[in-house]
Amino acid sequence: MRVRVPQAVEGLDLYLDYVTEQEESDLIAELDKHEWAGRGVEPNPEMKRRHQHYGGTFSYRYRRVVGRKHPLPDMFSFLSQRLRDDDVYDVVPNSIIVNEYEAGQARRSLVVMNGSSRYDYKHGISKDLVEHAPDGTEIVRSRRVSITYREFLVWEDDPEASVVREDGEAASLSPPSSAHTCSQKSTCST
């Protein structure tokens, strides 16, 4: 059962249990069949965490999309459709970034960031291996995998690719929203 949890920050939505345990397991198994980049592996060998890019590759070094646009793999179809059916993401994403974190929030959760929550606040995933919830519960982290859906507006082979927004971000990073879904073996955070 998918549950939307109201948040205090404008434009921030949290949906618990957005994917089922079986969907989580199937996605992780499928992702693990593909090569992970980072930690010395192209693209983005400078990244300290492993990641996969689908649809196109975002260069963290150059802060823009590099390479050509490719169709998204079928393994993401059900989730892309669910995001649209649930009116969570109103565009058809053309890029998916998968990040793996070796060491929060509930498993299989979805965090959606629009407007103020996306542009006025910093967001990230804690690197702490152990955290304490407000009620004192100890949370020990293990493997986490986040899947970020984006609509890149500019591609490397596009003559506008070097356009930069006033806030200094690459134009390719200006979709109306980002949707993050998260999966792992024990606990997860986006």
Protein Blocks (a to p, Z undefined) as FASTA:
>chain_A
ZZddddfbehiacdehkbcfklmmmmmmmmmmpcceeehiaehklbmbdcddehiacdfk
lopaedjdddddfklmmmmmmmmmnomamcdcfbdcddddfbdcdehiacddehjlmmmp
ccdddfbfbdcdfkopacdddddddddddddfbdfklmklmpccfkopafklmcfbdcdd
dddfkbccZZ
